[in-house]
Amino acid sequence: MKPTEIADILLNNKLFNNFTLNEFTLRAVLLQTSIHLARFDRLEMSNKIVFEEFQKHYEIVNHKFLNISIPKENVNLRDLVFTEIDEITAKTILENYHYLNSHRENSIHLGLVEKRTNIPVVINSYSINDIPKLINICNKSLILSRVFAFSNAPKNSLSFLFAKSRDFIRKKTDVESIYTYINPNLGFKGSSYIADNWNFLMEEETKYVYENDFYHTERYFLKKYGRNTDELLFMGTENITSSKIQLLPLKIFNRKV
């Protein structure tokens, strides 16, 4: 169920009145709810389940946001400075705000920060390409593994950040190409990438995998269990389940540096 569908259910049943939400927290909660509702098939789905999942992730997201400083005001592009983002700051932002709730270690983190406060407003991370089929296309490549923008990020800030990041990578590395994944199940259409002249490459089947009803990435399971999710699911590993609904395939885009 896409975030817009969840919002419609809550709005039509006047359930938003139970929550204190701004644009930023609403988007974060909708994304998390969307990922976790995939644990249920269409026959199990009900307004009650939608509300309960939204409430659970509202409480989790709201608790995180109470403990971390975020940009407070709308900013103009001229008020931002391109810079490398240190590992601790990138980890804090991506593990708390990005819908995957994780960050890739040993990545190049680049972003736009406010001149006045030095607080990041937009961030993207470039990671080692360890995907065989993409390495076969270009072995001198990176994966744009994380992109996050706070709700006060100015229009076109992502395209500006992408361009600045490519300049940085071109000067610092011998990388020739960048790949990234778009998840249409969450309503992402890749508009920022298309505007930045990225090219659609291929699709890849996907599923969500959960531990104790909470979603985690493939790398989380590999690191914790030493096995990939297909093996863990085949073995019937306790407390590990996968999405029940048929998900749309991920879209892979690429861009020359």
Secondary structure, 3 states (H helix, E strand, C coil): CCHHHHHHHHHHCCCHHHCCCCHHHHHHHHHHHHHHHCCCCCCCCCHHHHHHHHHHHHHHHHHHHHCCCCCCCCCCHHHEEEEECCHHHHHHHHHHCCCCCCCCCCCEEEEEEECCCCCEEEEEEEEECCCHHHHHHCCCEEEEEEEEECCCCCCCHHHHHHHHHHHHHHHHCCCCEEEEEECHHHCCCCHHHHHCCCEEEEEECCCCEEECCEEECHHHHHHHHCCCHHHHHHCCCCCEEECCCCCCCEEEEEEEC
